[in-house]
Each structure stands twice: as C-alpha cells, then as structure tokens.
Amino acid sequence: MPCSSLPLGSAPYQNRARDLRAGTRPCGRRLASLVAWLAGFATLQAQENRESAETQRSSVSERFSVAEERSSVSWSRSANGGFRVCSTSYELAVEGSRVRFLTTTSSDAERPAPEITLRLAELRSGARGIALLAAPEIAPRDERVELDHGALIERWTPRSDEVEQDFVLATRPAGLGDLVVRLAVETELTLLPSETGLLWGTRDGKAQIAYGDLTVIDARGERLEQRTRFVDGKIELRVPEEFLARAAFPITLDPVIRGFSMRNGPIDDAHPDVAIDGVRDRFAATFRVGADIYFRAFTRAGALLAEIPVDTSAAQSVAPRIALARSTTPGLADRYLVVWTDVASGTTTNRIRGLLIDAAALAPIGAAFDIAAAGAAELHPDVGATEGSFLVVWDAQPAGSVFRQVRARTIAHASGARGPVLRLSPGSNAAQTPSVPQWVRSTSTGTNAWIAVYIGDGEVRASSIDTTGTLLQVDVPIGASAQGANSPDIAGNGIEFLAVWSTTTPAGMHAAFLRQSGTLQPVGAPFLLTSAEPGGRPWRDVFQPRVATDGVRYAYVYAEMNPGTFFDVYAGALVGGTVPLLFLEGRVPIASSPLYENMPAVAMEPAELSTEPARALIAYTVDNAGAPLGRADDIEAVIYDAGAPGSGVSSRSTACGGANAPTLSASGSAVLGTSVLFQLSVDPTALPVLLVGAEAPVPLPLCAAQASCALGLGAIYVWLPGSSQIAIGVPADPALLAASIAVQGLEIANAPLANGCGAPVLPIALRASDTLVLRPR
C-alpha cells in the first residue's frame, strides 16, 4: 500500500551562527548575547504562542499537514489501525506490537532491500517480570508514532533519512535489580561484528541496518551510556540498578544510531575523508580501495545511497580528500569536489586530480580533470569549500629546486573553471602537507578567508587566501620548530580557526587559535591539547590529528599509540574564542581494540544548515593485520555527539498540589542552534500560565500553607496566561554556553485548589509545577 503525501515531522528551529568578534571580553559577550537572546525570544514567542494556540485547536491531520512543504516524510493509517511511514530511503510499518523497518535505497538494484522486524518481547526489573499489554495502543503523537504497552511507551520518531526508537518509563519499577528491555528480531540479514551497537547486513557492505548503543536520560538530564547487546536472539537494553536508584522519573531509553561500516571488502581500504550535507541529512565519504579512489554517500543512519568509482585507471591513486560547496546559482545543485594524487604507472611524477559530484543527484559531473599537471612532483592535496567555489592546496617540488612549495588554486562551483596557481610558501624553505578548512563562510564584506596551515622547515606555518582566491598573507609562523611538528589540520568559519598538529617533543597533539580580521593573527600561544583536555594523557605518541567545526564548537580526533603498540582513536570537543579554554569533553574513546585503528577523519556541518549541529562524523581505518581469517583493512564510521550530552534541561523542586500538581515536561535538545519544547499539563478547569525568566538562586515560597510551593524564577521575562506549551529557540552563539533560562508552570482557578496556595495569602488560587532550567550546550 503506497504511503500518502501527509508528512510527519517538521524542520527544527534554527538560527544562523553569529561571527565571533575580536577583542571582546567573554563576560561582556555572554551578557550581550543573553540580553539579545531574551529580547528576541519575547517577541518571537508571542507570535509562536498565537500560532501554537491555533494549531492546538486543529485536528491531528491538520497539524500534520502544516509541515507538508518542509518534510520529506509521509505517513498513512493502515486498515487494521497501524501506521505506515515513508521517506525517500526507508519504510516503517507499525502493525500491532511489530515494527518493520525496510531500507529502500541500495547500490545494487538486484539485491532485495534489507529489512528488520522488531517486537517488544520482555520487560524485567531484576528477577521480576513486568506485564505488557498483549495489544498495545497505537497512536500518532506530535511528530512520532507511539505504542502504549501499559508499563512503558515505545516511540518511533521518523526523520528524512532515519528513524529513532526510544522507550519511556514513567515511574520507578518495584523491586531490586537492573531494568531489562528485550526486543525480538526477525531478519534475513547476518549479524556482523561491530564495535558500537549491533549491525546487520551483508559482508560486502551494500545492505546494512545498524541498531546503536543505548543512552539513558532521566528527567533531570542525567545521562548514562550503555552497550546494546544481542542475547539469545534478542536485542537487550539494560539500565543498571544504581542508575535507577538515583534517577528522576520519567526516564528515556534511547538506542541511538551510532556506528556502521563504510567499506568492508576483500581489498585493503584506507585514507578516508568525509563531508556532511546537513540540508539533505546525509553524508559522503571518499577513500582508497587498493590503487583506486571511490566515493560513497550514506543516510545519517548509515544506509548506502550511492557508490561512484572516482578513479579506477591504471595509475596509482592515493590520498583522497572531499569538500561540499553550496550553490549560488539558481537551479544549480550543491556539489562535492573529490581531489587526490595520481601517480602514473612506471613513473615518479605525480599530478593532482579532481572530480565534481552533484550532491542532489549523487552523480559525477563530467570527467575527472587535472588541478596540477605532472611535472613538479605534486603531493598531499586538501580541499575546502565556500558558497560558489572550492580551494585546493597541495605541495610540489619544481624541477631543479631542493625545496618543496605549498600551492593553492580555486575551482569554480558552477563551471569547474580553475583560477591561477598561488604559491603560499616562499621558495627558501621546505614546505609540505598543507591543510585548509573544509568550509568557510562567504560574505559580501570580503573579510572572511581560508587559512592554510603547513609544515615549513619543521614548524607549523600559515597563509591566508580570501574567498575570491586572492592571496592575503603568507608564511606566518604558528608553532616552534623544536617540537618536531607534523600532520597539521585546520578548521574555522572564515574568521576564527583552530589548527592542530602532532609533535614529538613533547609527544602529543598541539593546537593554536588563529584569527583572520584584516590580518592573520595567532590568538595566544600554542598549547598541548592532549594534556589540557579532560582525561588527557600527556607524553603519549599521537598521530594524524584532525579537526572540524560547526561554527560554534570544534570536534577533534586523533590516533594514539597505546602501551600495547596498537593504535586507538580518540575524540574531544571544545568551544573557540574563550580564555581559559572551554572543553566540552576530551579523550572520548572512538575505537579501542587489539587492532590498528588509525587515519581518522572528521566532519561537521555549519550549525545553521544542520538538523543536529552538535554532531560530528568520524571515519577511520581498521588495520586488520593479525585478525582472524586474514581480513583486509576496512573503514568504519561513528557519529560523535561533540560534547553535547544529556538534554540540557534540569529540574528544581518547586511544585505543590500533591498528586494534582501541574506537570511541566521538556522535549528536544538544548544544543546551540536548535530548540526545546516545554509542555504544561494542568487541571482542565484551571487556567494554565507559563513563566519564563532567570533562575532564582533560592526558590521564593509562595505561601506558608504549602511549604513546597515556590517560585523558581528570580526575574520573569515572559508571562503567558492561557498557554500550555512554549518552544524556546537557542541561538548558535557559544557565549550562551554559560547562560541559563528557567521555565515554570502555574494553574490558576476561581475556587480554592487542594494542596495549593490561595486566600488569605494570595488573591488567587494556584498550584505550581517544578521549575525546569535550560542550559545551552
């Protein structure tokens, strides 16, 4: 039965990330940002609240149809009361207690579409089984489909390229022991080895479905990460007893999509690089397969959309890199540019090649072309993008010269036209292994720029090029030569940048902030990042550091040699432009096993273009030397939450009314650039009131009759009588990471309310909810 065109879901609230301004003190920026946030919020919410009130008076189908033009997800009700949800890459059928997930995209037209059916089979608290309804109630709720099993709610939230499943347990289960949820599985796919979560598919990697590891979040935003396991033919989600004992209910069990295989075949795969297309909720990867270069595009959930052989000629092709440029030409799609080094068979000369790929159609545009022709031993290309153009950098050794030089060239997005070759380093030193940010903003002021970093005479140096391809500044020293610097990488938004590189003295990963504001300037001194990060291990041998940014936060990744002489991959996240450094988290294990995991790559999408701006994509090579069955090297990928754990919403006890107290809940995420929806539930005969403002240092008692009844706001910015829900957008401004905003609900009645406040202390009868505090992350 075909799906209807009635969509399920809508685009989240997003704000364009603000440029950081040089020379502004953090406290001043934070206050100005908070004032601007609240001032804009009051005006915006008045309008949104009026629209929300109109929406609530509509039927369910009318509320869904509001988002029709903004969503590629559609749904229809089955004849037996279930639901079918469709997108361009999957179908989801909810029938009774069974949920069938079918991936509809595959690179092999003759291969049956991979599918899996899940059914909630068991719920236990310790040794005690908890009864479930034989036939759960199925109903749409806002942007999801819910199955009410009695003891817990199972929710399926469709997005354009993936479906999120979670379970909500409203109250603490009786008895002692771990909480265990088990799901029966029906599929013809094979359970594959996976370092994160569970992975079903075929060995060639062309048909895969991933079920991620478990995140448990309580009502205060406390977060616990747990492995998802497959036990006796069932998926097992387990919440430890010690977490349940301290948790505030309700709790949510969220087995998110975490990892999947990018390439898993009989030939060695290596040198991955990745790019994210947040507009289409997909990403792309390029990598080397033996002596060839390939491109693959995936959904956010890891389903393969397309595979393109980029270079399968007789030449040896190595070191591919990729970037995505947005189109400024009406009717012209965004485009990827893949670049690589081509070594002609039987010769020692190299050239830099490129191939443009349509980001919408996922098809090559024309044939591969030369960016730097053979003749100067060109090596080590990298590519960055902006709106309307690419910048390619590489190093070359001209004939007769004893030094290598760093060079650059722009490639036009629309035509592929190549600009003049620029020399970024002087001919008097040995310069090599350049890197440029994967994207920078392009503005009409012309102040934004690329900064290329490279190794010159053993130290890190930098040059800047504006977004039109004009050379601005060359060979600015960044790091000291005594450190034995190598493998530099850089990320930035066109004004602020973070450069990283590995060092031998002292061993580890160094970093430095740079700014392009008229001139290229280092901000402060370089620092040993692997020592400064939370959980850092100084003096460890670190290799191949990489960094990416969404314009608000930086995600970095590196390979580290552990004491067992294997390589592991770690990641971390920090916010730029702050002194002292503001790390969100550090040394997060991405891949740690008795194998050689190395050559990491990382990508983030600009916050204003991404549906989940705090997420980063990390890819790395798994060297399977010594693994069973003589497996070839593979490439794995992981979605990393870039230092944004939990919901960002905590609770303070200010409620009164006992069992009849109004309840205030929050859904969504407080990640910069997204929004949080607050929903108030009150007695149907009472008037709901929502309050928004600053958190009170100490809650203010409302009346002596009910000691628990208190006001959790020290200052009220917005008073919304008659409103039961409010969406608070969080601008993509890193200065707001130190800010907070409080929300509380009241119910007001004409007659006295049981266990509430009223006469003679107050002129009205009211009861209060707990206060929820939003802290951007």
N, C-alpha and C positions, 0 to 999 in steps of 0.2 A: 504494500500500500504506500503510495507516494506521500511524502510529507507536505503539509500545507505551507503557505508562504508566511504564516503567522509567526513572528520571531519571538525568541525567548532570550532576554538579556538586553543590555544597553551599554553604551560606552561609558567608562568611569569619568568622574570629574578630573580634569587635568589643567594645570597651569603651566605656562611657559617658564622654564627655569630662568632665574634672574642672573645677570652677569655680576660677578664679584667685583667690588670696587677697590682699587689700590689705596693703601694708606689709611683705611678706616679701621678704627679700633673694634675688636669683636663685640664688646659690650654695647657700643653705640649702634652697630649694625643690628645686633639682636633686638634692641629696644625699638629701633625704627622699623624693623621687619615685623615685629609683633604688633605694633600700632597699625601698620598698613594692613596686616592680615585681618585684625579685628574690625577695622573701619570698613574694609571691603566686604567682610563677612556679613556685617549687619545689613548692608544694602542688598547684597545678593540673597541672603536668606529670607528677607521679607518677600521677595518675588518668588523664590523657590517654595516657600511655605504656601503661598496662594496657589501655585501650580499643584503642589502636593495635595492640598485640600480638594481641588477639583478632580485630581486623579483618584483619590480615595473614594469619591462618590461614583466613579465609573465601575463597570463590571470588570471581571477578570480579563475577558478577551479584549476589552477596550484598553486596559492598562498595558497589555502585551503589545497591542498594535501601535502604541505611541512610539515604540522603538524600532518600528519596521524599517525605516530608512537607515538606521545606524547599526544594524546587526545582520550578520550572515547566518545566524542560527534560526531554524524554523522548527515548529512543533505541531503535532496533531494528536487528538484523542482517539484511542483505539475503541473498537466496538465493545470490547469487554471491560472498559473502564480504565485501561492502562494509557500510556503515553508513548509517542514516538518522537524523538528529537533528531534533527538532521543538520549537518553543516556540509561544507564542500569536502571535508576529509573524513567524516565518520557518520555512523548512525547509532542511535541509542534507543533501545526498546525496553520499556518498563511494563512487565506483564506479571501481575500477582506479586510474588516475592522474588521473581527472577528478573535480572537486569542483563540485557545482552548488548555488548559493545562490539561494533563492527567497523574496522578501518576501511574506508573506501578508496584510499589512494595507494598506489603501488607502482613501482617502476617496471613491473613485469605484468603485461596485460593477460598472460595465460595463467598466472598464479591466482588461485582463489583468494579473495580478500580475507585477511586474518581477522578472527573474531574470538571473543571470550564471553562466557556467561557466568555471572556471579550471583550467589544467593546467600543471604544471611542465614547461617545454619545453627549457630550456637552463641549464647551469651552466658558467661560464668563469672561469679565472684568467689575467688578461692575454689573450694570444692563444691560450692553450691551453684546449681544451675538456675538461671533466671528465665521464667517463662516468656515466650514471644507469641504474638498473635499469629494464628495459622494463616490468616489472610490479611496482610497489612492494608491500612487505608492509604490510598494513593491520591495525591492532590498537588496542583501547582501552588507554589508559594513565592510570590515576587519573581525572582529570576531563576528559580530552581524547581525541581520536582522532588517531593518528599514522600517517603514511605514511613508511616507511623506503625512501628512494631509493638507499641504498648510500652515496653520498658525503655526503649530508646528510639530516636528518629534517625532514619537513614536519608541523607540528602545527596542529590546529584545536581551539580551546577554546570550547565553547558557553557562553553566558550567556543569561539570560532574554530579553534584547532585542537581542543582537548576538552575532557570532561573531568571535573573534580568531584570525588566522592568524599563525604565525611559522615561521622556519626555523632549525635549529640545526646548526652546522658544528663537528664535534668537534675537528678538527686543522687546523693551518695548511696551506693548499694549496701545492703545489710551484710553483715558477716566480715570475716577477715580474709586476706589474700589478694592476689593480683586480679585485676579485671581483664578478662579474655574475650575477644570477639573473634569468631571463626567464620570464614566465608567458603562455601562450597564452590568449586571451579569446574567448568566444563569447557574444554577447548581441544582442538586437534593440533595445536602448536606444541612445541617442545620447550620445557623449562630449561633456560640457558644459564650458564654461570654469570653472575653479576655481583659487583662489589657493593652496589647500593640497590635496595629493594629487590623486586622479582622481575624477571624478564622472560617472556615467552616469544618464540619466533622460530625462524629457520636459520641454519648456520651461515647462509650467505648474507644475512643482514637485510634482506629486501622485504621481509614481512615480520614486524615486531610489535608487541604490545608490552608496555612497561607499567608496573604497579609499584609505586615508590615507597620509600621508608615512611615511618609514622611520625607525625608531630602531634603532641597532645597539648592543648591550650586550655587553661581554666578561666574562670570569669574575671580574674584579676590580670590576665595576660601572662601568667606564669607558663613557661614553655618547657616541654620535655621531648627530646629526640629519641626514638626507639627504632630498632631494626624490624622490618617486616619479614616474617618467616613463613615457610611452606612446610606444614606439619601434617602428616597422614592425609595428603591430598587436599588440604585446605589452607587458605591464607590465614595466618594467625596474627592478630594485633593485640599486643599485651601492654597494659598500664600497671606499673609496679604499685604494690600496696603503700609504700612510703609516700609516693606522689599523691595517691588518693587521700591519704590521711591529712595532708596539709592543703589540698586543693579547695578552691572556692567553686561551687557548682552553679550553673551547669558547666560541664567540660565537653570539649570537642575533640574527637579523634579524627585527624586529617592525614590520610596516607597520600601525600603529595607525590607527583611525578618528579623523580629525582635524576635518574641516570638511564642511559641507553647506549647501545653500540652504534658508533658512527660508521665503522667499517670493520668487518670481521671476515677475512677471506684467506685463501691459501697462500697469498703473496704478502711479503712484508709491506706494511703501510706505515708512513711516518710523516713528519713535518706538517702537522695540522695547523690551519688558521681558520678563524670563524668570524662571522658578521651576523648581526641581528637586524631583522626587519620588523620593528615593533608595529608598524602600520598594518601589516598583514599577519601579525602574530606567528612569524616563522623565522627560521634562521638558516644560514648557509655555511658550508664548510668546504675548504679545498685542502687537498693532501696529496702526498706522493704514493703511488702504488707501483712498487718496483722501480722502473725507469720512467713511468708515466705520471701525468697530473690529471686528477679528477675533481669535479665539483658535485656536491650533493646538497639538496635543500630538504629541510625537515619541518614538520609542525613543531610547536612548542612541546608536545608530548613525545616527540621522537619518531613520529611516523614519517617514513620516507616519501617525499613528494616527487623528486626528480633526481636523475643522475646524468651528468654530462661529461663525456671524455674531453678534457681541455686540451691535452697534448699527448697523443699516443704515437708520435713519429719515431723514427729510428734514433733520434737524438736522445741523450741522457737529460732528463728534465728534473730539476731539483728546486727546493726552497720556495714553494708557492706561498703567496700572500693574497689577501682579499679585502676589499672595502666596498661599501654601498653608498652611492651618490644619489641624492634626491633630485628630481627633475624640476627645472624652472621653465620648461617649455610645455605649454598646454597640449594635452593629448599624447605626450611622450612619457613612457613609464620610467620609474626609477631603474637604475642599472648597477649591477655589480661589475667590478673590474678585478680579474684574477691576473696576477703577474708572477713570473717565475724566471729562473735561469735555465737557458738552453745550451747544452754542450754538444756541439756537432760530433758525430761519431768519427773516431780516428783522429781528432784534432785536439788542441789545447786551448782553442779560442772559445769564448762564451759570448752570448748575447742575452739581453733582457727582452722577454716577450710578454704580450698581454692579450686577453680575450674579454670582450664585453658580453654580459649576460643580462637579458631582460628580467627584472625582478618580479614582474607580474606573471608573465608567461613562462618563466623559468626555461628559456631557450637562448642559445647563443645568438649574438647579433654579428653577422658576418663571420669572417675568418680571423684566426689569430694574426697578430701583427707585431712588427719589431718596435720596441721602445728605445733600445740602444743596440745598434748593429754590432756584429762581431768585429773585433779589431783592437779593442782596448781591454780585453780580459774582464768583462763586466760580471759582477757577482753581487750577492746579498741584496736583492731588491726588497722594498717595502712600499706600501701604498696607503694613502689616506684620501678622504673624500670630503667634499662640502657640497652645497647646493649648486649643481651645474658643472662640476669639474672634479678631477682626480689630481693628486700629486704623487708621482712615483720617484723614489730615491734609490740609489744603488752606489756601489763603489767600483772604480775602474782603474786600471793601470795603463796609461798611454804608452805607446811604443817609444822606447828609448828613455823612459823615466824609471827611477828607482823607487818612486813613491806611488802609493795608491791615492786616488782622489774620490771625494764624495760628490755625486752629481744628482741633479733633480730635473724633472720635466713634467709639465702639466698635460693632462689628457682631457679634452672636452667631452662632457657627458653626452651631448646630443649627436655630435658628428664623429667623435673619436680623433679629432684633429690634435696633433701634438705640438706643444709650444717649443720654444728654443731650449736647448740643454743648458742648465745653470750649473756652475761649479760652486759648491758650498764650502769647500775647504781650500786653503792655499796649496800650491804645489810644493811647499817647502817642508811639509811633514807627511807622515804616513797616516792616512785617514781611511777608515773602513767600518763595515757593519752598521750602516745608518738605520734609523727608525723614525717614522712620523706618526702622529696620532691618526687613529682610524677615521675620525671625523672631526671637523671643526665647524663652527657656525660661520655663515657668511652674512655680513650686514652692510647696509648702504654707507656706513661711516668709513668702511675700509680699514678699520683699526684691528680687526681680527686677522689672525695669521696662523700658519703652520710653524711649528718649531721642530726641526730635525736634529736629533742627537746622534752622535757617532763617537768612535774612538779615534783620537788623534795623538800620536806619539805616546800611547799608553794611558791617556787620561780622557775623561768624558768632555766633549766639546759640543757646541750647539750653534746652529744658524737658523735664521727666520726668513720665511717667504710669505708674502701676503696672498690672499685668496684669489688674486688675479694672476699669480705666477711671477710677481716682481720680487727680486732678491732684496731683503731689507738689511740684514746684518749677518756677518759671517764669523765663524770660528771663535765664539765666546767660551772661555774655559768654565767648566762646571765642577769637575771633580779632580782631586790631586792625582798625579801620575804615580806616586809612591804606593797607591793602593792596588796596582795591577788590575785596572778596570777592564771589563769586557761585557759583551752581550747587553748593550743598552736598549731600553724601550721607553716610550713616552706616550702619555695620554693627556688630553686637555680639551677645553671648549673654545679655543681661539684666543682667550685672554689669560687664563690660568692653566698651568700644566704641572704634571708630576712626572719626573724622569726617574727611572730605576736602572740599576746595573749591578752586576756581581763583582766582587772584589776578592783578592787573595790575601791582602794584608790591610786590615784584618779580614778573615774569611767571613763571608755573609753577603747580604744584599744592601747596597747603599741606595739612597734616594735624595732628591732635591726638588723643591718647588721653584718654578720659573714663571715669569710674567711677561706678557707682550703688551706693553702700554706705551706706544711711541718707540721705545727701545726694548730689547730683550734684556731682562734683568733676573739674576738668581734672587730668590727670596730666602734670606737666611743662609746658613751653612748646610752642606750635605749632612745627612745623618744615617747611621747604621740601622736600617729599618728592621732587620731581623733580630736586633737586640731591643729596639724600642717597642715593638709590637707586643700586645698582651700574650703571655706564654712564650715569648721569644727565646730562642736558643742561640746565644752569641757564639761566634767562632765555629759555626758549622759550615761545611763546604756547600755553597749554594750555586746553582747553575740556571741559566735560561730564564731570568725573571721577566715577567710580562705584566702590563698594567692596562686598565681600561677605565672609562668614566662615563656616567650618565649626565654629567654636568653638575651634579650635586655631590656624589660620593665617588671614590676611586676603589676599584677592586683590583687586587694584585694577586699574582700566583707565581710560584717558583718550585723548582725541583731541588731536593736536598739529599745529599748522601748521608744515609744513616749509618750507625756503627757496624751494621752487618754488611756494609759495602753495597747495599741496594740503594736505588733512588726512590724517594717518595715525593708526592706532590702536595703542597700546602697552599692555602689562600688566606687572605685577610681583606679588611676594608677600612678606610679612613676617610675623613672629610678634609678637603683642602682649605687653605686660607686661614687657618687657625693657629694660634700660638698660646699655650703649648699644643702639640699635636693631639687631635681628637680621633683616636682609633675607635671604630665601632666594634671590631673584634680582630683577633690575629691568630695566626698559626692554626687555621682550621684544616684538619686532615681531609684531603680530597681523594687521594689514592695512596694507600699504605698496605703493601703486601710483600711477600718474598719474591717480587719480580722487579724489573727495572721500569719504573714509570717516570717518563721524562718528556722533554719537548712540549711543555704546556703552552696553551694559547688561551686568551680571554677576550671577551667582547661584551659591551653594554650598549644599549640604545639610548639616545638622548631622552631625558625624562619626559619632555613634552610630547614625544612620539610614541612612548611605550605604554602598554596597558599595565605593566608591572615594573616600574622604573628601578626598583631596588635589586632586580635580578640580573645576574651575570651568567654567561655561558662559558664554561671551561672545557677545553678539549686537551687530551694528552695522548702520548704514545705508550703502549704497554709492550715492552720488550719481553717476549715470552721465551727467551733462551733458558733452557732448563726446565720449562713447563712440560707437563705430561703430553704425550702424543706429538711432540715436536711442533707445536703450534707456531704459526708465523706471527710477526708483530701485528698488533691491532691498534685501533684508535678508539678511545672511549670518550664520552662527554658527560658532563654533570651540570645541572642547573644549581647555581650557588646564590643564596639569598643575600649576599653582600652586606652583612652586618645589620639586618633589619629583622630580628627575631620577635616573636610574640605579636599581639595585636596592637600594642602601643596604647592600650586603654586599661587603666587600673580603677579599682573601686574603693570608696571610703564609706564607712557605715554611718549613714545619716537618716535611715528610713524609720518610719513609725507607722503603726497600723496593724502590727502583727501579721497574721495570715492574709489580711486585707490590704496590706501596704501596696502602693503603686510600685510597679517594677519598671526599671529603665535598662534596656539592653543596647549593645553596640554591635554592629556588623561592619565588615570591611576592614581596611588596614590603614594605620596612621602613617604609612610610608609617605615621605615627601613626594608631592605630585599626584596623590590620589585623594580619597575621601573616606569618611566614616559616617555611617547612618545610625542615628540614635532613635530608638523606638520606645515610647512610653505606653504602658498599659494601666488603665485606671478603671474604677467602678463605672459602669455605663451611665449611671445617673449623675456622675460628677463632671466638673469641667476640668479638662487636662490643661496644665500650664508647663511650659518648658522654659528653663532659665539657663543662660549661657554667660559665662564670665570667668573671672580669675578665681583660682582655688583659694579657699580660706586656709590660713596657717593652722587655725584651730576651728572646727565647726562651731557655728553660733547656735546655742539652744533656742528653740522656738517657743517652748512653754515648759513649765515645771511639771505639769501633769504627766507628760511623756518625756522621760529623760533622754530617750534615744532620738527624739525628733529634733533635727538640727538642720541648719542651712549650711551647705558645704561650699558656698561661694562667698568670697570676701568682697567682690565687686561684681555687679550684674551689668553686663553689656547689652544683652538682648533678653526681652521678656515677651514670650509668645503665648498668650492665652488662647485656648481653643485648639492648640496644636498638639498632636501626639507623635510627630516624628520630625526630625531635622537632619539634614546632611551637611556636615562640616567639611569643606574642602581644605586641603593642606597644601599651600603653595610650595613649589620646588625651590625652597630657599634654605640653604644649610644653616643660616643664622637661627632658624626656628627649632633646631635640634635641642636647644637649651630652654625652649619655651613650653608652656602648657596652657590648656584651656579646660574649664570644668563645665559639666552639664548636669543639671538636676531636674527632676520632675515633681510636680505637685498635683494633687487632685483637690478641688475646692467644691464645696457643697453648701446649699442653703440651710440644711439641718445638721446637727452635730454628727460627727463621724466616730464610730467605735475606735478606741485606741488612737485617736487623733488629737489635734490641738484646736482650740476654739475659745469661746467666751469662758470666763471674763477676760482672759489674757489677750486674745486676738479677736478682732471684729468679724472674722470669717472662720468657718470650719475647714480644716485642711489636714491632709496627710502627705508625707514626703517620701520620696524614693531615696535610695542610696545615691551618692554623687559619683559620677564617672569622670575621670580625668584623662584627657587626651594629651599625650606627649609625642610629638612628631619624631620619627625615627628614619 
